[in-house]
Amino acid sequence: MSKIIQKKKIDNIGTLILEYLIWIFIILDFNTVFLYNGGTHYYTLIASGLILFSLCTKQRLSIPKNALLYIAIYLCYMILWNILAYKLYFNAEFVERFLVFMPLIWIYIYNIKDLETFLRKFSNIIIVLAVLSLIFWSLGTIMKLLDTPYLSKMYWGFDNNRYVTVKNYFNLYFETSHNYEIFGINTARNDGIFCEGPMYAAVLVLAQAYEFFYSKTLNIKRIVILTIATITTISLTGWILVLFMYIYKFISKRENTSSKLMVKVVVGFIVVCLGIYAVYYIFEMKTSTDSFMIRLDDYIAGFNSWKTSVIWGHGYGNSAYAKSLISSFRSDNTGASNSVTVVLSQGGIMWLLFYVAGFISYFKIAKKYKNWSYYGFLIVFLMMFLTVVFHTRLMILVLLSIGFSYDIKKVRIDN
């Protein structure tokens, strides 16, 4: 008996380490400075290898026929779309992410006994990054009490193999943004290990979405840390999403007594009004910045590019059509800023349907269990897809796999 218990402990430690490693490489793939430093990276293959190893070492691996059927349909669909959209040319990144990583993480998540524990590991890593970034941002970037002699190259947002040199604080924090004016104050963004503040804000928002909507207990300390870190990124999109989560969580929480419900309705109404005013103020402020004009131009150029190939798009990774339609005022800033128009431009309706299927699976889960938290997460996920460019990142494939897996599983997503 003692040997069996000892073996279980070893297995649990092994799973713990493997899952943390999987999450680390998924996070590194989310538009970090490490990913865009000009070197060759194998984050997708390493994450896939770790998942495959974990699957092979599982004592009980369950792959029911309906799951295999869905995965087979998915693979056939993606291969067919790629062939018809790109004339038999298979982009290596497409193969690694959508034909290798996606099926593996789909099977892995299907076999997870406790999804909340798996997602908590992601949140734990982001909490550590948030604390470290707040220390280096406040003491280094803002107060100038800390400095670093180390520099790193960053190839982000430019064509023709151009790069910028950024300060590197022991590979734990990078100063990737220039001075930023907000509310009339000249300050600097907290970019963490990411190429820009909005990318950092995106993972912070996802971690908060876990804390608000998936965690079995609401940990105020963790939420406060993530919220403060999000504020320092000076990402207005991030601010709006965080504000939405606070308001949504407050309003959707049920009370047993009518008096508490009445107080909640009144306070909730006030909070919503203040929230709407804050969002309006932020929007008004953002519409007067270059950032807003660039984002708006991305939507226009992406939509116009999509209209030239509505069904199939121009092929995975082929951004030439969209870039040819961007406005001249952007100079060499040609990077995209949202997922939806890039998906439409490169993959047309056929590729968009893949993501729509993922959103529908989340909706079906929320409706099935009548869980308002799942609806909240779906709204945040959808809003990010509309405003953040992460359509090919490993992170979104994990999120979609959760929806696909639990849509066909017979157990609750919070079981």
Disulfide bonds with the S-S distance in Angstrom:
none
